[in-house]
Amino acid sequence: MKLAVLGLGTVGSGVINLLRQNKDIIEERINGNFDITHVFARDNRYNLDLSGIIHTQDIDEIINSDVDLVIEVMGGIDFAYETIKSLLKSGKHVVTANKDMLAIHVEELSRIANENEVQFNYEASVAGGIPVILGLQYGLNANHITRIMGILNGTTNYILTRMSQDDWEFDYALNQAQELGYAEADPTNDIGGFDARRKTAILSRLAYRREIDMEDVAVTGIEELELTDIQIAKEAGYTIKLIGLSEVQDGQIDMMVTPMLLDTATQLAKVDEAMNAVYFNGDAIGETMFYGPGAGSMETASAIVADAMYILSFGFIGNTVTEGKAPIAPQSFARKYYVRVEESTTSLENALDSNFFEVVYSGEEGTAFTTEPVTMEDAKAQLKDFNVQAIYPIAD
Ligand SMILES: NC(=O)c1ccc[n+]([C@@H]2O[C@H](COP(=O)([O-])OP(=O)(O)OC[C@H]3O[C@@H](n4cnc5c(N)ncnc54)[C@H](OP(=O)(O)O)[C@@H]3O)[C@@H](O)[C@H]2O)c1
């Protein structure tokens, strides 16, 4: 079997290294041989030994070649999308880690792959090295999935861990994350929650087998999250994490990415540093959790090479396509909230039913309280006369 790798960056170099390092067991397990025959890249940043491999900057050379399987690890949206489309149409299997592109084009590309009887796999696009897509698509396939809840972005989890454990301010924690290479120079995708939103959309589509519009995932990042709220929450027994949440109630789906309060005793609250974790709830399984590294050169390569091995072993087995748009009910489910307002406890007591809220902090930063389950719309209506400084859902 002939393989090509597009992109020789962090992940591409890991893929080539892993394919070489574990060639013996890979060939044994796929019951066949493989060679990396082509790479497509502008340069060779990590000085990989490319002897015996055609290093091209002309993508048509790969599209028109006799390569069987192409691994796309360039990133970016338009060029990657056009390239994968051409590769699938030319009868090549494709493996990608490209969540930015998948969040928009996964449905169309999966259909094109099926029409051309080739496999299109993307395990590494969500939670890096953790096999959540395989787990969801195969391991949990007999379930109605009712909830997905996860820490899907390592950069923000690192920042929140440092804010919570070391009382670092957000800007300092972000700066450190950049120095450690966790955060990019432009961190908007991570801290704004957009990266986690893409992953929430990709998982939700596979879980419910319905078309998901990324815009239907409500997104609140961590840029506005204040250290004060992390500290108050901690005193009250909660840890704040950036959570991707996708839930089904009465046939309606609600999806969001938001800072969320988790009971500190729960496993998800203990997922620290740059690690990822995903919970799935299903009618047969109850609850199951996947935990591990969400990024990294060899960690991500682990998922990509496993995808490739699956294809090299079984060939075309069909790609998941969906049946119409998902029924979306944005932010309509009743949840408990953590709220901080500028006003005093007394003004709160004068305005709200005492059964509705429980004060957890009162002082210089205003009044913080937790609520009984309420829809976001109702919460806003009840709080319309207050200066709300923070409002975040509490996980049940
Ligand atoms: N890094 C992770 O841990 C991780 C985890 C999960 C998923 N992913 C995904 O994996 C993909 C790759 O990420 P990465 O971190 O490896 O990125 P990266 O280090 O920036 O590497 C990308 C590589 O692709 C090349 N490339 C990009 N566009 C190209 C083009 N139009 N023509 C030729 N070469 C091009 C780049 O070449 P130049 O250097 O010349 O630009 C570079 O070698 C992304 O989709 C990312 O979202 C990454």
The ligand as a Gaussian input file, in Angstrom:
#p B3LYP/6-31G(d) Opt

LIG

0 1
 N       -0.814000      20.148000      16.766000
 C       -1.654000      19.302000      17.353000
 O       -1.372000      18.794000      18.447000
 C       -2.933000      18.912000      16.672000
 C       -3.856000      18.081000      17.341000
 C       -5.032000      17.674000      16.687000
 C       -5.268000      18.113000      15.406000
 N       -4.372000      18.941000      14.783000
 C       -4.639000      19.363000      13.411000
 O       -3.632000      18.827000      12.578000
 C       -3.380000      19.722000      11.476000
 C       -1.907000      20.082000      11.434000
 O       -1.554000      20.731000      12.643000
 P       -0.033000      21.035000      12.995000
 O       -0.031000      21.457000      14.410000
 O        0.827000      19.930000      12.561000
 O        0.235000      22.321000      12.071000
 P        1.638000      22.912000      11.626000
 O        2.695000      22.544000      12.598000
 O        1.401000      24.338000      11.310000
 O        1.958000      22.129000      10.259000
 C        1.247000      22.313000       9.060000
 C        2.140000      21.898000       7.918000
 O        1.408000      21.936000       6.707000
 C        2.104000      22.745000       5.772000
 N        1.143000      23.450000       4.925000
 C        0.040000      24.114000       5.320000
 N       -0.596000      24.615000       4.264000
 C        0.118000      24.266000       3.181000
 C       -0.037000      24.507000       1.795000
 N       -1.081000      25.194000       1.307000
 N        0.903000      24.017000       0.966000
 C        1.951000      23.311000       1.441000
 N        2.144000      23.043000       2.756000
 C        1.229000      23.533000       3.605000
 C        2.928000      23.696000       6.597000
 O        3.991000      24.201000       5.836000
 P        4.658000      25.621000       6.197000
 O        5.423000      25.376000       7.469000
 O        5.524000      25.894000       5.028000
 O        3.532000      26.590000       6.348000
 C        3.360000      22.770000       7.732000
 O        4.428000      21.957000       7.336000
 C       -4.332000      20.902000      11.692000
 O       -5.509000      20.682000      10.958000
 C       -4.623000      20.852000      13.183000
 O       -5.870000      21.432000      13.522000
 C       -3.219000      19.341000      15.384000

